[in-house]
Amino acid sequence: MLRGVSFTIQPGEKVAIVGATGAGKSTMMSLLTRFYDVQRGAILVDGVPITQLPQRELRRHVGLMLQDPFIYTDSVLENVRLRDHSITEARVIEAARAVGAATFIERLPEGYATMLAERGANLSTGQKQLIALARVAAFDPEIVLVMDEATASIDPETEAVIQSGIERVTTNRTSIIIAHRLNTIRAVSRILVLHRGQLVEDGTHEELLAQGGYYHRLYELQYRAQGAAGAGTH
């Protein structure tokens, strides 16, 4: 549950939201996309409460990049454009190339016409995420929400392509990255730190480390955990 959380994100600003498990990051994502509505207070887009916007209209302007995106039983082409025929095949191909998804798509038996199984059963986790990135690029929304969570089943090469694709779709767009890996968000404009449903810190990576507060502790814990994991592989 979020309590007393208040902040403003400027147009074109890239902001990360961090916090331990249960801090309220996923709740914030659900509220921003109107999977459910706020009980008190309001979320404004250009001064308009999002509850006054039809869900379809809101989501048309908000691109959502999830760790486990939904894949339809349909072609790659239709999965990228979500059966919206106002988005041309040429635009889908351009979007896929922009985020690095074209490399694997063009190797499929029928390329963009290849049929995908329900929930992407015939794709790897990384390939599903690249399809999701291509969707965002194809729809060209003003706001992008990214759930950037570490996934052990993705190989380092694919992860590098995904990170590059995320960088592309968030450039020059208002972007909110719900981050679990603190080393991936140093380039954002600001970091909002949640703790037990409250906003406890707000600043750049360097500012928050210098404060020596909650973000600094999160960063130290994650850094040590990564170091211990690395030491265990020798």
CYANA upper distance limits for C-alpha pairs under 8 A (distance plus 0.5 A):
  1 MET  CA     24 GLY  CA      6.79
  1 MET  CA     27 THR  CA      7.73
  1 MET  CA    196 ARG  CA      8.35
  1 MET  CA    197 GLY  CA      5.94
  2 LEU  CA     24 GLY  CA      6.63
  2 LEU  CA     27 THR  CA      8.08
  2 LEU  CA     28 MET  CA      8.34
  2 LEU  CA    196 ARG  CA      8.27
  2 LEU  CA    197 GLY  CA      4.62
  2 LEU  CA    198 GLN  CA      6.53
  3 ARG  CA    197 GLY  CA      6.15
  3 ARG  CA    198 GLN  CA      6.02
  4 GLY  CA    198 GLN  CA      7.02
  4 GLY  CA    199 LEU  CA      8.28
  5 VAL  CA    197 GLY  CA      8.36
  5 VAL  CA    198 GLN  CA      6.33
  5 VAL  CA    199 LEU  CA      6.09
  6 SER  CA    199 LEU  CA      8.11
  9 ILE  CA     13 GLU  CA      6.89
  9 ILE  CA     15 VAL  CA      8.02
  9 ILE  CA    174 THR  CA      8.27
 10 GLN  CA    174 THR  CA      7.82
 11 PRO  CA    173 ARG  CA      7.78
 11 PRO  CA    174 THR  CA      5.87
 12 GLY  CA    171 THR  CA      8.46
 12 GLY  CA    172 ASN  CA      5.79
 12 GLY  CA    173 ARG  CA      5.04
 12 GLY  CA    174 THR  CA      4.54
 12 GLY  CA    175 SER  CA      7.60
 13 GLU  CA    172 ASN  CA      8.22
 13 GLU  CA    173 ARG  CA      7.44
 13 GLU  CA    174 THR  CA      5.49
 13 GLU  CA    175 SER  CA      6.83
 13 GLU  CA    189 SER  CA      6.91
 14 LYS  CA    170 THR  CA      7.76
 14 LYS  CA    173 ARG  CA      7.99
 14 LYS  CA    174 THR  CA      6.36
 14 LYS  CA    175 SER  CA      5.11
 14 LYS  CA    176 ILE  CA      6.57
 14 LYS  CA    177 ILE  CA      8.22
 14 LYS  CA    188 VAL  CA      5.75
 14 LYS  CA    189 SER  CA      5.84
 14 LYS  CA    190 ARG  CA      7.46
 15 VAL  CA    175 SER  CA      6.59
 15 VAL  CA    176 ILE  CA      5.46
 15 VAL  CA    177 ILE  CA      6.74
 15 VAL  CA    188 VAL  CA      6.16
 15 VAL  CA    189 SER  CA      6.28
 15 VAL  CA    190 ARG  CA      5.48
 15 VAL  CA    191 ILE  CA      6.25
 15 VAL  CA    192 LEU  CA      7.80
 16 ALA  CA    176 ILE  CA      6.12
 16 ALA  CA    177 ILE  CA      5.03
 16 ALA  CA    178 ILE  CA      6.36
 16 ALA  CA    179 ALA  CA      6.81
 16 ALA  CA    185 ILE  CA      7.20
 16 ALA  CA    188 VAL  CA      7.07
 16 ALA  CA    190 ARG  CA      6.91
 16 ALA  CA    191 ILE  CA      5.26
 16 ALA  CA    192 LEU  CA      6.63
 17 ILE  CA     25 LYS  CA      7.28
 17 ILE  CA    176 ILE  CA      7.68
 17 ILE  CA    177 ILE  CA      6.61
 17 ILE  CA    178 ILE  CA      5.41
 17 ILE  CA    179 ALA  CA      6.48
 17 ILE  CA    191 ILE  CA      6.35
 17 ILE  CA    192 LEU  CA      5.29
 17 ILE  CA    193 VAL  CA      6.44
 17 ILE  CA    194 LEU  CA      7.69
 18 VAL  CA     25 LYS  CA      7.46
 18 VAL  CA    178 ILE  CA      6.82
 18 VAL  CA    179 ALA  CA      5.91
 18 VAL  CA    180 HIS  CA      7.03
 18 VAL  CA    182 LEU  CA      8.29
 18 VAL  CA    191 ILE  CA      7.69
 18 VAL  CA    192 LEU  CA      6.81
 18 VAL  CA    193 VAL  CA      5.54
 18 VAL  CA    194 LEU  CA      6.63
 19 GLY  CA     23 ALA  CA      6.03
 19 GLY  CA     24 GLY  CA      8.26
 19 GLY  CA     25 LYS  CA      7.56
 19 GLY  CA    180 HIS  CA      8.11
 19 GLY  CA    193 VAL  CA      6.17
 19 GLY  CA    194 LEU  CA      5.43
 19 GLY  CA    195 HIS  CA      6.45
 19 GLY  CA    215 TYR  CA      8.42
 19 GLY  CA    218 LEU  CA      8.21
 20 ALA  CA    194 LEU  CA      8.29
 20 ALA  CA    195 HIS  CA      7.50
 20 ALA  CA    218 LEU  CA      8.21
 22 GLY  CA    196 ARG  CA      7.34
 22 GLY  CA    197 GLY  CA      8.39
 23 ALA  CA    194 LEU  CA      6.11
 23 ALA  CA    195 HIS  CA      5.38
 23 ALA  CA    196 ARG  CA      5.07
 23 ALA  CA    197 GLY  CA      5.68
 23 ALA  CA    198 GLN  CA      8.17
 24 GLY  CA     28 MET  CA      6.70
 24 GLY  CA    194 LEU  CA      7.28
 24 GLY  CA    195 HIS  CA      8.11
 24 GLY  CA    196 ARG  CA      7.42
 24 GLY  CA    197 GLY  CA      5.61
 24 GLY  CA    198 GLN  CA      8.47
 25 LYS  CA     29 MET  CA      7.00
 25 LYS  CA    178 ILE  CA      6.87
 25 LYS  CA    194 LEU  CA      7.88
 26 SER  CA     30 SER  CA      6.76
 26 SER  CA    178 ILE  CA      8.22
 27 THR  CA     31 LEU  CA      6.72
 28 MET  CA     32 LEU  CA      6.64
 29 MET  CA     33 THR  CA      6.90
 29 MET  CA    145 LEU  CA      8.05
 29 MET  CA    178 ILE  CA      8.22
 30 SER  CA     34 ARG  CA      6.47
 30 SER  CA     35 PHE  CA      5.57
 30 SER  CA     36 TYR  CA      6.87
 31 LEU  CA     35 PHE  CA      6.66
 31 LEU  CA     36 TYR  CA      6.19
 31 LEU  CA     37 ASP  CA      6.23
 31 LEU  CA     38 VAL  CA      7.01
 32 LEU  CA     43 ILE  CA      7.86
 33 THR  CA     55 GLN  CA      8.48
 33 THR  CA     58 LEU  CA      8.03
 33 THR  CA     59 ARG  CA      7.24
 33 THR  CA     62 VAL  CA      8.13
 34 ARG  CA     50 ILE  CA      8.37
 34 ARG  CA     51 THR  CA      8.33
 34 ARG  CA     55 GLN  CA      7.34
 37 ASP  CA     51 THR  CA      7.67
 38 VAL  CA     42 ALA  CA      7.10
 38 VAL  CA     43 ILE  CA      8.41
 42 ALA  CA     49 PRO  CA      6.58
 42 ALA  CA     50 ILE  CA      8.24
 43 ILE  CA     49 PRO  CA      6.00
 43 ILE  CA     50 ILE  CA      6.50
 44 LEU  CA     48 VAL  CA      5.43
 44 LEU  CA     49 PRO  CA      4.82
 44 LEU  CA     50 ILE  CA      6.33
 45 VAL  CA     49 PRO  CA      6.93
 45 VAL  CA     50 ILE  CA      7.00
 48 VAL  CA     52 GLN  CA      7.67
 49 PRO  CA     53 LEU  CA      7.86
 50 ILE  CA     58 LEU  CA      7.78
 53 LEU  CA     57 GLU  CA      6.99
 53 LEU  CA     58 LEU  CA      6.59
 54 PRO  CA     58 LEU  CA      6.74
 55 GLN  CA     59 ARG  CA      6.52
 56 ARG  CA     60 ARG  CA      6.59
 57 GLU  CA     61 HIS  CA      7.37
 58 LEU  CA     62 VAL  CA      6.97
 59 ARG  CA     63 GLY  CA      7.60
 60 ARG  CA    139 PHE  CA      8.32
 60 ARG  CA    141 PRO  CA      7.43
 61 HIS  CA    141 PRO  CA      5.13
 61 HIS  CA    142 GLU  CA      6.10
 61 HIS  CA    143 ILE  CA      6.76
 62 VAL  CA    141 PRO  CA      5.91
 62 VAL  CA    142 GLU  CA      6.92
 62 VAL  CA    143 ILE  CA      5.24
 62 VAL  CA    144 VAL  CA      6.08
 62 VAL  CA    145 LEU  CA      7.65
 63 GLY  CA    135 ARG  CA      8.49
 63 GLY  CA    136 VAL  CA      5.70
 63 GLY  CA    139 PHE  CA      8.05
 63 GLY  CA    140 ASP  CA      8.20
 63 GLY  CA    141 PRO  CA      6.12
 63 GLY  CA    142 GLU  CA      8.35
 63 GLY  CA    143 ILE  CA      6.66
 63 GLY  CA    144 VAL  CA      5.08
 63 GLY  CA    145 LEU  CA      6.57
 64 LEU  CA    132 ALA  CA      8.44
 64 LEU  CA    136 VAL  CA      7.43
 64 LEU  CA    144 VAL  CA      6.54
 64 LEU  CA    145 LEU  CA      5.45
 64 LEU  CA    146 VAL  CA      6.59
 65 MET  CA     69 PRO  CA      7.73
 65 MET  CA    129 GLN  CA      8.08
 65 MET  CA    132 ALA  CA      6.45
 65 MET  CA    133 LEU  CA      6.92
 65 MET  CA    136 VAL  CA      7.86
 65 MET  CA    144 VAL  CA      8.17
 65 MET  CA    145 LEU  CA      6.64
 65 MET  CA    146 VAL  CA      5.18
 65 MET  CA    147 MET  CA      6.59
 66 LEU  CA    129 GLN  CA      7.87
 66 LEU  CA    132 ALA  CA      7.96
 66 LEU  CA    146 VAL  CA      6.81
 66 LEU  CA    147 MET  CA      5.65
 66 LEU  CA    148 ASP  CA      8.06
 67 GLN  CA    129 GLN  CA      6.99
 67 GLN  CA    147 MET  CA      6.69
 67 GLN  CA    148 ASP  CA      7.40
 67 GLN  CA    149 GLU  CA      7.15
 68 ASP  CA    125 THR  CA      7.77
 68 ASP  CA    128 LYS  CA      7.74
 68 ASP  CA    129 GLN  CA      7.48
 69 PRO  CA    128 LYS  CA      7.03
 69 PRO  CA    129 GLN  CA      7.07
 69 PRO  CA    132 ALA  CA      6.79
 70 PHE  CA    119 ARG  CA      6.21
 70 PHE  CA    120 GLY  CA      8.05
 71 ILE  CA     79 ASN  CA      7.00
 71 ILE  CA    116 LEU  CA      8.05
 71 ILE  CA    117 ALA  CA      8.16
 71 ILE  CA    118 GLU  CA      6.67
 71 ILE  CA    119 ARG  CA      5.02
 71 ILE  CA    120 GLY  CA      5.62
 71 ILE  CA    128 LYS  CA      7.95
 72 TYR  CA     79 ASN  CA      6.72
 72 TYR  CA    116 LEU  CA      7.54
 72 TYR  CA    117 ALA  CA      7.55
 72 TYR  CA    118 GLU  CA      5.93
 72 TYR  CA    119 ARG  CA      6.69
 72 TYR  CA    120 GLY  CA      7.74
 73 THR  CA    115 MET  CA      7.46
 73 THR  CA    116 LEU  CA      5.95
 73 THR  CA    117 ALA  CA      5.49
 73 THR  CA    118 GLU  CA      5.17
 73 THR  CA    119 ARG  CA      7.98
 73 THR  CA    120 GLY  CA      8.35
 74 ASP  CA     78 GLU  CA      6.80
 74 ASP  CA     79 ASN  CA      7.05
 74 ASP  CA    115 MET  CA      5.73
 74 ASP  CA    116 LEU  CA      6.02
 74 ASP  CA    117 ALA  CA      7.80
 75 SER  CA     79 ASN  CA      6.69
 75 SER  CA    112 TYR  CA      7.13
 75 SER  CA    113 ALA  CA      5.68
 75 SER  CA    114 THR  CA      5.71
 75 SER  CA    115 MET  CA      4.64
 75 SER  CA    116 LEU  CA      6.22
 76 VAL  CA     80 VAL  CA      6.77
 76 VAL  CA    105 ILE  CA      8.31
 76 VAL  CA    111 GLY  CA      8.22
 76 VAL  CA    112 TYR  CA      5.46
 76 VAL  CA    113 ALA  CA      6.51
 76 VAL  CA    114 THR  CA      6.38
 76 VAL  CA    115 MET  CA      6.90
 76 VAL  CA    116 LEU  CA      7.05
 76 VAL  CA    131 ILE  CA      8.46
 77 LEU  CA     81 ARG  CA      6.93
 77 LEU  CA     89 GLU  CA      7.51
 77 LEU  CA     92 VAL  CA      7.39
 77 LEU  CA    112 TYR  CA      5.58
 77 LEU  CA    113 ALA  CA      6.78
 78 GLU  CA     82 LEU  CA      5.78
 78 GLU  CA     83 ARG  CA      5.41
 78 GLU  CA     84 ASP  CA      8.21
 79 ASN  CA     83 ARG  CA      7.51
 79 ASN  CA    131 ILE  CA      8.01
 79 ASN  CA    135 ARG  CA      8.31
 80 VAL  CA     92 VAL  CA      7.20
 80 VAL  CA    131 ILE  CA      6.70
 80 VAL  CA    132 ALA  CA      7.62
 80 VAL  CA    134 ALA  CA      6.68
 80 VAL  CA    135 ARG  CA      5.16
 80 VAL  CA    138 ALA  CA      7.88
 81 ARG  CA     85 HIS  CA      7.87
 81 ARG  CA     87 ILE  CA      6.74
 81 ARG  CA     92 VAL  CA      7.31
 81 ARG  CA    135 ARG  CA      6.63
 81 ARG  CA    138 ALA  CA      7.34
 81 ARG  CA    139 PHE  CA      7.98
 82 LEU  CA    135 ARG  CA      8.33
 87 ILE  CA     91 ARG  CA      6.83
 87 ILE  CA     92 VAL  CA      7.59
 87 ILE  CA    138 ALA  CA      7.79
 87 ILE  CA    139 PHE  CA      8.16
 88 THR  CA     92 VAL  CA      6.91
 89 GLU  CA     93 ILE  CA      6.74
 90 ALA  CA     94 GLU  CA      6.64
 91 ARG  CA     95 ALA  CA      6.56
 91 ARG  CA    138 ALA  CA      6.78
 92 VAL  CA     96 ALA  CA      6.62
 92 VAL  CA    134 ALA  CA      7.81
 92 VAL  CA    135 ARG  CA      8.41
 92 VAL  CA    138 ALA  CA      6.19
 93 ILE  CA     97 ARG  CA      6.67
 93 ILE  CA    102 ALA  CA      7.65
 94 GLU  CA     98 ALA  CA      6.66
 94 GLU  CA    138 ALA  CA      8.36
 95 ALA  CA     99 VAL  CA      7.04
 95 ALA  CA    134 ALA  CA      5.79
 95 ALA  CA    135 ARG  CA      8.03
 95 ALA  CA    137 ALA  CA      5.63
 95 ALA  CA    138 ALA  CA      5.63
 96 ALA  CA    100 GLY  CA      6.62
 96 ALA  CA    101 ALA  CA      5.30
 96 ALA  CA    102 ALA  CA      5.42
 96 ALA  CA    130 LEU  CA      8.49
 96 ALA  CA    131 ILE  CA      8.10
 96 ALA  CA    133 LEU  CA      8.37
 96 ALA  CA    134 ALA  CA      5.31
 96 ALA  CA    137 ALA  CA      8.15
 96 ALA  CA    138 ALA  CA      8.44
 97 ARG  CA    101 ALA  CA      6.49
 97 ARG  CA    102 ALA  CA      5.36
 97 ARG  CA    103 THR  CA      8.02
 98 ALA  CA    134 ALA  CA      8.31
 98 ALA  CA    137 ALA  CA      8.15
 98 ALA  CA    165 GLY  CA      7.84
 98 ALA  CA    168 ARG  CA      8.03
 99 VAL  CA    130 LEU  CA      7.78
 99 VAL  CA    133 LEU  CA      7.03
 99 VAL  CA    134 ALA  CA      6.74
 99 VAL  CA    137 ALA  CA      8.05
 99 VAL  CA    161 VAL  CA      8.17
 99 VAL  CA    162 ILE  CA      8.02
 99 VAL  CA    164 SER  CA      7.62
 99 VAL  CA    165 GLY  CA      4.67
 99 VAL  CA    166 ILE  CA      8.02
 99 VAL  CA    168 ARG  CA      7.19
 99 VAL  CA    169 VAL  CA      8.07
100 GLY  CA    130 LEU  CA      7.77
100 GLY  CA    161 VAL  CA      6.66
100 GLY  CA    162 ILE  CA      8.02
100 GLY  CA    164 SER  CA      8.46
100 GLY  CA    165 GLY  CA      6.86
101 ALA  CA    105 ILE  CA      6.87
101 ALA  CA    127 GLN  CA      7.96
101 ALA  CA    130 LEU  CA      5.68
101 ALA  CA    131 ILE  CA      7.04
101 ALA  CA    133 LEU  CA      8.42
101 ALA  CA    134 ALA  CA      7.24
102 ALA  CA    106 GLU  CA      6.22
103 THR  CA    107 ARG  CA      7.29
104 PHE  CA    108 LEU  CA      7.20
104 PHE  CA    127 GLN  CA      8.09
105 ILE  CA    111 GLY  CA      5.96
105 ILE  CA    112 TYR  CA      6.92
106 GLU  CA    110 GLU  CA      8.37
106 GLU  CA    111 GLY  CA      5.20
106 GLU  CA    112 TYR  CA      7.58
107 ARG  CA    111 GLY  CA      6.86
108 LEU  CA    112 TYR  CA      8.35
108 LEU  CA    114 THR  CA      7.17
109 PRO  CA    114 THR  CA      6.96
110 GLU  CA    114 THR  CA      5.17
116 LEU  CA    120 GLY  CA      6.46
116 LEU  CA    121 ALA  CA      8.09
116 LEU  CA    122 ASN  CA      7.00
116 LEU  CA    123 LEU  CA      8.28
117 ALA  CA    121 ALA  CA      5.87
117 ALA  CA    122 ASN  CA      6.41
120 GLY  CA    124 SER  CA      8.29
120 GLY  CA    128 LYS  CA      7.27
123 LEU  CA    127 GLN  CA      6.35
123 LEU  CA    128 LYS  CA      6.80
124 SER  CA    128 LYS  CA      6.86
125 THR  CA    129 GLN  CA      6.92
125 THR  CA    153 SER  CA      7.47
125 THR  CA    154 ILE  CA      7.09
126 GLY  CA    130 LEU  CA      6.79
126 GLY  CA    154 ILE  CA      6.19
126 GLY  CA    158 THR  CA      6.80
126 GLY  CA    159 GLU  CA      7.66
126 GLY  CA    162 ILE  CA      8.08
127 GLN  CA    131 ILE  CA      6.81
128 LYS  CA    132 ALA  CA      6.86
129 GLN  CA    133 LEU  CA      6.76
129 GLN  CA    162 ILE  CA      7.85
130 LEU  CA    134 ALA  CA      6.68
130 LEU  CA    162 ILE  CA      6.94
130 LEU  CA    165 GLY  CA      8.33
131 ILE  CA    135 ARG  CA      6.81
132 ALA  CA    136 VAL  CA      7.02
133 LEU  CA    137 ALA  CA      6.83
133 LEU  CA    162 ILE  CA      8.50
133 LEU  CA    165 GLY  CA      7.22
133 LEU  CA    166 ILE  CA      7.58
133 LEU  CA    169 VAL  CA      7.95
134 ALA  CA    138 ALA  CA      6.50
135 ARG  CA    139 PHE  CA      6.70
136 VAL  CA    140 ASP  CA      6.55
136 VAL  CA    141 PRO  CA      7.47
136 VAL  CA    144 VAL  CA      8.25
136 VAL  CA    169 VAL  CA      7.51
137 ALA  CA    141 PRO  CA      8.35
137 ALA  CA    169 VAL  CA      6.57
141 PRO  CA    173 ARG  CA      8.44
142 GLU  CA    173 ARG  CA      6.22
142 GLU  CA    174 THR  CA      6.86
143 ILE  CA    173 ARG  CA      6.45
143 ILE  CA    174 THR  CA      5.30
143 ILE  CA    175 SER  CA      6.24
143 ILE  CA    176 ILE  CA      8.44
144 VAL  CA    169 VAL  CA      8.09
144 VAL  CA    170 THR  CA      6.97
144 VAL  CA    173 ARG  CA      7.39
144 VAL  CA    174 THR  CA      6.81
144 VAL  CA    175 SER  CA      5.23
144 VAL  CA    176 ILE  CA      6.81
145 LEU  CA    175 SER  CA      6.44
145 LEU  CA    176 ILE  CA      5.42
145 LEU  CA    177 ILE  CA      6.39
145 LEU  CA    178 ILE  CA      8.07
146 VAL  CA    166 ILE  CA      8.44
146 VAL  CA    175 SER  CA      8.21
146 VAL  CA    176 ILE  CA      6.80
146 VAL  CA    177 ILE  CA      5.17
146 VAL  CA    178 ILE  CA      6.49
147 MET  CA    177 ILE  CA      6.58
147 MET  CA    178 ILE  CA      5.37
147 MET  CA    179 ALA  CA      6.97
148 ASP  CA    177 ILE  CA      7.07
148 ASP  CA    178 ILE  CA      6.40
148 ASP  CA    179 ALA  CA      5.52
148 ASP  CA    180 HIS  CA      6.86
148 ASP  CA    181 ARG  CA      7.93
149 GLU  CA    178 ILE  CA      8.47
149 GLU  CA    179 ALA  CA      6.79
149 GLU  CA    180 HIS  CA      5.68
149 GLU  CA    181 ARG  CA      7.14
150 ALA  CA    180 HIS  CA      7.30
150 ALA  CA    181 ARG  CA      7.05
154 ILE  CA    158 THR  CA      6.95
154 ILE  CA    159 GLU  CA      6.65
155 ASP  CA    159 GLU  CA      6.67
156 PRO  CA    160 ALA  CA      6.64
157 GLU  CA    161 VAL  CA      7.03
158 THR  CA    162 ILE  CA      6.72
159 GLU  CA    163 GLN  CA      6.61
160 ALA  CA    164 SER  CA      6.68
161 VAL  CA    165 GLY  CA      6.64
162 ILE  CA    166 ILE  CA      6.63
163 GLN  CA    167 GLU  CA      6.73
164 SER  CA    168 ARG  CA      6.87
165 GLY  CA    169 VAL  CA      6.82
166 ILE  CA    170 THR  CA      6.59
167 GLU  CA    171 THR  CA      6.62
169 VAL  CA    173 ARG  CA      8.03
170 THR  CA    174 THR  CA      7.66
170 THR  CA    175 SER  CA      6.12
179 ALA  CA    184 THR  CA      8.34
179 ALA  CA    185 ILE  CA      7.85
181 ARG  CA    185 ILE  CA      8.12
182 LEU  CA    186 ARG  CA      7.93
182 LEU  CA    219 TYR  CA      7.10
182 LEU  CA    222 GLN  CA      8.26
186 ARG  CA    204 THR  CA      8.37
186 ARG  CA    205 HIS  CA      6.30
188 VAL  CA    204 THR  CA      8.06
189 SER  CA    204 THR  CA      6.91
190 ARG  CA    202 ASP  CA      7.32
190 ARG  CA    203 GLY  CA      5.60
190 ARG  CA    204 THR  CA      5.23
190 ARG  CA    205 HIS  CA      7.87
191 ILE  CA    201 GLU  CA      8.44
191 ILE  CA    202 ASP  CA      6.16
191 ILE  CA    203 GLY  CA      5.87
191 ILE  CA    204 THR  CA      6.19
191 ILE  CA    205 HIS  CA      7.23
192 LEU  CA    199 LEU  CA      7.39
192 LEU  CA    200 VAL  CA      8.36
192 LEU  CA    201 GLU  CA      6.47
192 LEU  CA    202 ASP  CA      5.15
192 LEU  CA    203 GLY  CA      7.35
193 VAL  CA    199 LEU  CA      6.31
193 VAL  CA    200 VAL  CA      6.28
193 VAL  CA    201 GLU  CA      5.50
193 VAL  CA    202 ASP  CA      6.76
193 VAL  CA    214 TYR  CA      8.38
193 VAL  CA    215 TYR  CA      7.15
194 LEU  CA    198 GLN  CA      5.91
194 LEU  CA    199 LEU  CA      5.13
194 LEU  CA    200 VAL  CA      6.34
194 LEU  CA    201 GLU  CA      7.83
195 HIS  CA    199 LEU  CA      6.99
195 HIS  CA    200 VAL  CA      6.91
200 VAL  CA    214 TYR  CA      8.38
201 GLU  CA    208 LEU  CA      8.01
201 GLU  CA    214 TYR  CA      8.18
201 GLU  CA    215 TYR  CA      8.04
202 ASP  CA    208 LEU  CA      8.00
203 GLY  CA    207 GLU  CA      6.34
203 GLY  CA    208 LEU  CA      6.39
204 THR  CA    208 LEU  CA      6.59
205 HIS  CA    209 LEU  CA      6.70
206 GLU  CA    210 ALA  CA      6.63
207 GLU  CA    211 GLN  CA      6.82
208 LEU  CA    212 GLY  CA      7.30
208 LEU  CA    213 GLY  CA      7.60
208 LEU  CA    215 TYR  CA      6.70
208 LEU  CA    216 HIS  CA      7.01
209 LEU  CA    213 GLY  CA      7.87
209 LEU  CA    215 TYR  CA      7.22
209 LEU  CA    216 HIS  CA      5.35
210 ALA  CA    216 HIS  CA      8.29
211 GLN  CA    216 HIS  CA      7.96
212 GLY  CA    216 HIS  CA      5.64
212 GLY  CA    217 ARG  CA      7.80
213 GLY  CA    217 ARG  CA      6.97
214 TYR  CA    218 LEU  CA      6.78
215 TYR  CA    219 TYR  CA      6.57
216 HIS  CA    220 GLU  CA      6.61
217 ARG  CA    221 LEU  CA      6.61
218 LEU  CA    222 GLN  CA      6.71
219 TYR  CA    223 TYR  CA      6.47
220 GLU  CA    224 ARG  CA      6.59
221 LEU  CA    225 ALA  CA      6.63
222 GLN  CA    226 GLN  CA      6.64
223 TYR  CA    227 GLY  CA      6.69
224 ARG  CA    228 ALA  CA      6.59
225 ALA  CA    229 ALA  CA      6.67
226 GLN  CA    230 GLY  CA      6.63
227 GLY  CA    231 ALA  CA      6.63
228 ALA  CA    232 GLY  CA      6.76
229 ALA  CA    233 THR  CA      7.42
230 GLY  CA    234 HIS  CA      7.98
